[in-house]
């Protein structure tokens, strides 16, 4: 079975199980897996796909970005081709390539770089904020959020995947989370604070929302 999503032909793999409901997931950009009850006819599956086409379109685009991320090494908003060789003692970049001994060496380099880079950006931006408390910065990989501000515990958490985004996008997320020390919700007053530090926040808000 095949359907068209985002002008691409998508292969639909149907898995019939003892489910009460129907579930969709993309294993890659061109393969949609549908899990459904045993007696579900294909015509009903297709009708459900059509009813949920907007959500499936977003899921497909995300799967496509993940495929591209696996193919290339994304670093600070730019894509690089990885070149591994035992002779490389350090990690280095040029316009198109990143050179490292192996993936483990590259991962260690990026982990150390993230910590230094994120801390520098956070504490550079913090100096422009008045009356926010001292806080701890944590960095970890998250799947549904770019950042979290815990006002009670005074902890700001940033998604380590932000290393793949541009500096401007990283700064927007930091500003967003710091502004939560002023307003705990996403009220109009909250966005007024954000706009003071990031006037074109609507551009970044849209791109970052689509990317997560």
Secondary structure, 3 states (H helix, E strand, C coil): CEEEECCEEEEEEEEEECCCCCEEEEEECCEEEEEEECCCCHHHHHHHHHHCHHHHHHHHHHHHHHHHHHHCEEECCEEEEEEECCCCCCCEECCCEEEECCHHHHHHHHHHHHHHHHHHHHHHHHCCCCCCCCCEEEEECCCCCCEEEECCCCEEEEEHHHHHCCHHHHHHHHHHHHHCCCCCCCCHHHHHHHHHHCCCHHHHHHHHHHHC
